[in-house]
Amino acid sequence: MLRLLTSGESHGRGLLTILEGVPAGLPLTEDEITAQLARRQRGYGRGGRMQIEQDRVELYAGVMGGLTIGAPIGMHIANKDWRQSEPALTRPRPGHADLAGALKYHFDDVRRVLERSSARETVARVAAGAVCRAVLGQFGITLASHVVELGGISIGRRPERYEEIPAIAEESPLRCVDPEAETRMIAAIDKAKAEGDTLGGVFEVIVTGLPVGLGSYVHWDRRLDGRLAQAVMSINAIKGVEIGEGFREARLPGSDAHDEIFYAPERGFYRSTNRAGGTEGGMTTGDPLVVRAAMKPLSTLRSPLASVDIVTKERVEAAVVRSDVTAVPSAGVIGEAMVAFVLADAMVEKFGGDSLDQMRAAYEAHQRWVRTGPGE
């Protein structure tokens, strides 16, 4: 089983990541991790911090000669914009962790909350997700994300094949596969920026190449869809998660909601539709996994909402802290990282092994059995 721990504050010296449980023998370089950090920083509507930071990872433990050694992997990402001290901040921002955090920890300065609750922490998660992505890549599993809605504007079309989405999304400033919708989204971002406002939206993470049977139905906490929902919901500003058709399925009759099962000797068991989004009974089906997440508008506004000073109790405007107009495109990259962590964890859980070679042998044996199933 994998374990992930992060440390660091938004304007501290940097972010630390420790990832434990990665099998030995995995090829891993700083460049491939840094490439994922760069993807997180891009996107139309991002703020000034993205111009200041040029995130680069330093691998300082768990890798020797370009290969993992089975020990905990330690990573560090330095902050260029770090400060030793800041004036106290007593005006909490609605929608943020400021007030609840100050009351929980008995703080009289909400900066002690926002420094850790900031989405800057997610850079450490993306670093861990890049390692997990490398694990999954050894088994032909690929991940991608794209924006399906932003500022109330939804895409009207998408590629017919999941495999076509990554290349199109990577070329788009909003990670959007519908150029017409993207034009309207950009206009909405420009309008919100001029008005000192922020916008939320929905991103979709798609994973292809998964084997059947990751996760389990035998206990509630082993169900893969539940694990995925918790991981994605933990991302800053995410307020809803669905898999496959999700809430739309609740409005359909059963005859239109499920994926019929077929069998052909040349391909084994298969389904011609994927309404379930790649999971049934808390396990992967072998079809593409589709996870969708709703992100609220960011809580830091340049035209601040009403608040109360936590010390004087006077009516005030909420603090104004540097922020983005929207971060939905980069949230998709963070979503990929969290999904990658859950799936890599499930792969290690299912196929075990202290080394990548042992894990691969168990995986290949499982794939041979799944192709025919019982009766052969």
N, C-alpha and C positions, 0 to 999 in steps of 0.2 A: 504494500500500500504506500502511496506517495503522501508526503507531508510537506506543507508549504508554510513558511513563516516570513513575514516582511517586517522591516523596521525603517523608521525615518520620518521626517517632517517635511512639509512643503518647502520651507525655506531653511532647512537644516543643511548640514554638509553634504548629504546625499541619501540614497535609498539602498537598503541591504535586502537581499533575498537569500533564503536558505531553502533548498529543495532536496528532500531526502527520499530515497527509494528508487531512484533511477538505476536501471541495471548497468552493470559494467560492460564496456566495449562499444558504447555509443559514440560515433564520431561527433564532435562538437567544437565549434569555433566561436570566438567573440564576434566575428563579422556577421554570422547568421543570426545571432541574437540581436545585435545592434540594428540589423535590417528591420526587424519587427518593431523595435523601439521607434525607428524613423516613420514607419507606417502609422503608428499611434499619434505622432505629432502633426500629421498632415490633415487637411480638410478645410474647405471654405467655411469661414465663420469662426475660426480659432482666434485666440487673443494674442497679446504681445509676448506672453511667456514662451510661446512656441518659437519666437524669433531669438529669444535669449538662450534657451537651452538647446544644445545639440547632443542629445542623449547618446552615450556610448557606454557599453557594459565592460566591466573588468571581471574576468573569471579568476577568483583567487583561491578556490579549493574544489576538490572533487574531480579534477580533470588533469591528466598527465599525458603528454605526447599527443594531444588532440583527441583522446578517448576518455570517457568517463571510467572511474575506477570502482563504482559501487558505493562510494562514500557520499555524504551530503555535499551537494554542489553549492558553493558560496559565490554570490555575485554582488558587485557594487556599481551603482550609477551615481556619479557625482552631480551635485547641483551647482550650476554656475551662479544662479541667483540665490545665494544663501546669506543670511544675516545673523549676527551674533545676538542682537537684541532688537526689540521693537516696542513702541509705546503700547500700553495696555489698551484693549478694545472692549468696550462695555455695551455696544449696540448690536445685539444678535440679529441675524438675517432670517426672515421668514423662509421656511423651506429647507433650511440648512440644519446641521447638527448643533449649531451654536448654543441655543438656549438649553435644550435637553442635556447636552454634554456638560455645560457649566453647572447646572443644578445637580447632575449625577455626581460629578467629581468635586463639588464644593469650590468651584473656581470663581474668582471675581474678575476674570479676564478671559473673554471668549477666544482670544487668539490661541490659548492653550488647547482649545478644542479644534479650531479650524486648521491649525497646522498639521494635525494628524488626519483629520477627517477629509481633508482636501483630496481631490481626485489625482493629485500629483503622486499619491501612493500607488496608483495603478501602474505606473511605469515599472515598479518592482514585480507586479503580477505578470505584465507582458513579458518580462525577461524570463520568468519561470515558464510561462506559456510557450515561449520559443523553444525551450528545452523539451517540453512535452510534445510540441509539434514535431521535433526531430525524432522522438521515439515513435510517434505515429507514422511518420514518413517512412520508417524502415519497413512498414507493413502495407505501404501503398495507400495510406489514409491521408486525405487532403482536407483542408479547411479553408473557407472563404466567408466573407460577409459583404452585405450591401445594404444601403438605405432603401426602405420600402415606403417610408412616409416621413415628411418633415414639415413642421409648421402647418399641419392639416392638409398638406398636399401629398397625394398618394401616387405611386407609379401606376401607369395604365397598361404597361406591357413589360414583359421580361423574356429572356431567351427560353426556348423550349427545353433545352437540356441544362441541368444543373452545372455541368462541366464548363459551360460557356460563360458563366457568371464572373469568375475571378478576373479574367483578362479585361473584360469590359469595366468592371468596378475599379480596377487599379488605374485605369486611364481617366477616371472621372474625379473632379475636385470634391465631389460629394459622395463618392463611392455609390453612385446611382446608375442603374442600367437602362433608364428611360430618359433620353436626352430632352424630350419635351417637358417632362415633369421636373427634371433638373433645372431647366431654365426658370421655371416658375418658383422653385425652391430658392434659388439664388436671389431672385427678386424679393422674396419674402424675408430672407436673411438681411439683405441690404435695408429693407424698410424697418425691420426690428432694430437694427444697429442704429439707424438714424433716430429712432424713438427711445433709445436706451433700454430696449427690451431684450428678451431671450426667447428661443424657440426649442421645443422638444420634438420628438419623432419616434420612429420605430425602425430598428435594424433587424436583419435576419442573418443568422449564421447557418451555413450549410456544410455538412461533412459527408464526403463520399469515400467509399472503399471500406466501410466498417464491416467486421464479421458479425454473424448472428450470435446472440447470446451474451453480450456484455451486460452487466447488471444482474438482477435477480428478482423473482417474484416472492421469495420465501420470507422476507422481512421488510418492513416498511422503509427502513433506512438504507437498504441495499438496492432499492428501485432506481434505475438509472435516470428516469425522467425527473424524479424528485431531487436527485443529486444535482442534475443539470439546472433545475429551476433555482435551487438554493444558491448555486455558484454564480449564476448570471444575475440573480436578484441582488447579490451582494455588491454589485458594481454601483458606484455613486450615481444617484438620480434615477435608477431603474425602479419602476413602480409596477411592472407587470411582465410576466413571462408566459409564453405558450409554445407548445410543440405541435408541429403539423398544422392542421386546420384549426386547432385550438377552440376558441370561443365560437367560431363559425359552426363547428360540428354540433354544438349544443342546440342549434336552431334547425338541424336536419333530421329527417327520419332515419332510422337505423339502416334502411336499405340503401341510403345514399351516403352513409357516414363511414363505412368500413371497406377494407381492401381485400377483395376476393383472392383466394390462393389457387395457384396453378403449379403444374410440374411438367418439366420437359427434360429428357435424359441429358441433353447437351448443356443445360444451365441449372438443373436442379429445381428446388422450390422457388417460386417467385410470385410477385404481385404485379398487376398491370397498372395499379394506381398507388399513390403514397399519401393518402389523406391523413394517416396516423403520424406522418413525419418521421418515420424510421424507428419508432418504439411501439411495442405492445407488451402489456403486462409488466412494465418496468424493465424490459430488455430490448436490445437492439434487434431489428428484424433483418438487417443486411441491406435495407434500402437507405437512400440518403437521409441523414438526420437533419431536420429543419427546426431550428430554435429561433423564436422571435421574441424581442424584448421592447417594451415601451419605456422611453426615457422622458421624464418630465422636463419642462424648461428649466434651465439652470437658475439657481436661487440668488445669485449675485447680480443685481441690476444696477445699471448706471443711473436709472431713475428709481431710487430706492423706495420700498414699501414702508409702511408705518411699523414701528417697533417700540420697545420700552428699554430704557437704560437699566441694566440689571443691578446697578449700585444705587443710583438716585431714584429709580422707579419713575422717572419723568418720561413723558411721551417724546419720542425722537424718531428720526428717519433711520432705517437700518444702515449699517456700515457699507461703504462701497469699497470692494476689493477687486483688483484686476481679475477679469474673467473673460470667457468666450461668449459670443452671441449664441452659438450652438456647438455641441460636441458630439452630435449623433454619429457622424462618420467615424470618428476615432473611438467612440464607445463600441462600435462594431468590432474594431480590432481588439479591444479589451475583452469583448464577448468571445471572440475566437480563442483568446488566451485562457479564459476560464473554462470554456468548453473543452479545449485541448487538455487542460489539467484533469478534468473529470474523466475524460476518455482514456488518457494515459494511465490514470489510476485504475480504471476498470480493466484495461489490458493487462497491467501487472497483476491485478487481482485474479483475472481469469487464467492467464498463461504462466504466471510465476517465473521462477528462474532468477538466479543471481546475476546472470550474464545475458546479453542480447542473444547469443547463440542458443542458450537453453530456452529462452522465451520464444524464439523463432521456431524451434523444433516442436514445441507444444502447439503453437499457432497453426503450423502446417498440418499436424495430425488432426486437429479440430476441423480445419477446412476440408480435409479429405472426407471426414465423416459427415459433415453437414451437407456436402454435395449430393449424397445418396440418402442419408437418413436410415432409419431402421428398415429391416427387411432385405438388406443386401448381403 
